[in-house]
Amino acid sequence: MSGNLKTTLKVYRGAEGEEPHYDQFDVPHEEGASVLDALVWVRENEDASLAFRYACVSANACKECMVLVDGKVNYACTARLSAGAVTVEPLANKTLIRDLVTDIVPPKERLGSAEEN
Ligand code: FES
C-alpha cells in the first residue's frame, strides 16, 4: 500500500459521431497497480458506464486492452500506474466504438467477410 496516494486518471469519453471529452477520476494508488486496475476501479466505484476492453489480464496475450497511456501505445494490463496524473485514450489509428474501445478486429476476421470472398 502506498498510503493515501492518488492518481488522477484522465480518460477519453465519447462514441463515434459524438463530441469527445475527458473525465477525471481520483484513483487510489497502489504499488504495482496497472492502468487496467485503475480503469476497473473507476468502473466499480465511480462510473459503471466507462467502456474498455480486456480479456487475459496481464498475460499479455489477448491484446484487447491496448490504449494510449500518456500518448504512447501500451497494454493497460501491464502499464504501471504512476502516482500523479495519467491520461488514457483510445488507439488513434483504429475506428472508435466508445470511450477506450476501438475496432481492433482485422478486416479479414470480421463476420460477413467470408460471404464477401
Ligand atoms: S488484457 Fe490481455 S493483453 Fe491486456
Boltz pocket constraint, residues with backbone or C-beta under 6 A from the ligand:
constraints:
  - pocket:
      binder: B
      contacts: [[A, 53], [A, 54], [A, 55], [A, 56], [A, 57], [A, 58], [A, 59], [A, 60], [A, 61], [A, 62], [A, 63], [A, 64], [A, 65], [A, 66], [A, 75], [A, 76], [A, 77], [A, 78]]
      max_distance: 6.0
